[in-house]
């Protein structure tokens, strides 16, 4: 039981970081960037508010999978681990695809 509680705390901490990033993105006045070391200029985006909201929803959804993994790990650590692995591996690839779609939708 101690392992599942530790796993849950770690998963929830990771989820909180991603959800916090999503909230930050929604509240940000300038365009949110995705790739490390890059910036998105305001003149690149047609609707900054909608662009940031879409980014925020993407990050909040991703963070929610970590919260879900934590909840399931309290019931069965194997299920929580599988959800976390899927979120970490497939989710990372999906994030890049979703972000590119958001960027292309709102680029000037």
N, C-alpha and C positions, 0 to 999 in steps of 0.2 A: 504493500500500500504506500510505503514511503517513496518508492520509485515513481509511482504514478502521480503523487502530489508534487514531487520535484519536477517531473516532466510537465505537468500542468502549469506550474509557475513559470517555467522557461517558455512554454508555448504562448502563454498569456502575455508575458513580457514582450516577446517578439511581435505578437498580434497588436499590442498596445503601441509599439513603435510604428508599425505600418498604418494603423488607424490614425495615430497622431499625425503622420505624414499626410494622410488624406485630408484631415481637418485643416492642416496648415495650407495645403494646396488650394482648398476651397476658399479660404480667407485671403490668400495672397492676391495682391493687386497687379503684380507683373506676372508674365507667363511662367508657369512651373516647368522646370526642365526634368528630364528623365535620366539621360545618360550622364555618368560621372565626368566632370571636367568640361561639360558643354553648357551653353546657355541658349535660351530661346528669346530672341528679341521681340519686343512688342509689335514691331512692324511686320513680323513674320506671321502673326496670328490675327484672324479677322474678328473674333469675338473672345477676348481674353477671359471674361467671366465664365462663359460656357466651357471654354477649353480647360480652365482650372477646375471647374466643377466636375467635368468628365474625368480628369486626372484624379481628383479626390475620391470620386466614387470607385474608380479602379483600385486605388490603394486601400480604401476602407473594405472593399470586397475581399481583397487579398488578405488583409489583416484578419478579417472575420474567419477565414479558413483556419488560421492558427488558433483562434479562440475556440472554434469548433473542435479542433484536434485536442485541445486541452480538456474540453468537456467530455469527449469520448474516451480520453485516456483515464479519466476517473472511473469509467465503467469497465473498460478493457484497454489496457495499455497497448496491446498489439494493434487494435483498430486506430487508436490515437496516433501511433507511430506511422501507420500506413498513410493516414490523412496528412500528417506533417511531411512525410517524404514526397507524396504527390504534390502537395502545395509548394514544397521547396524546389522540386525538379521541374515538373510540368508547369507549375504556376509561374516560375521565373520565365520560361519560354513564352507562356501565354501573356505575361505582362508586357514583354517586348512587342508582341504582335498587336495587342490591344493599344499600347501607346502609339505605335506607328499608325494605326487606324485613326486614333484621336487626332494626332498631329496632322495627318493628311486631310482630315475633315475640316480642320480649322485653319489650315495654312492659307496665307494670303496669295 
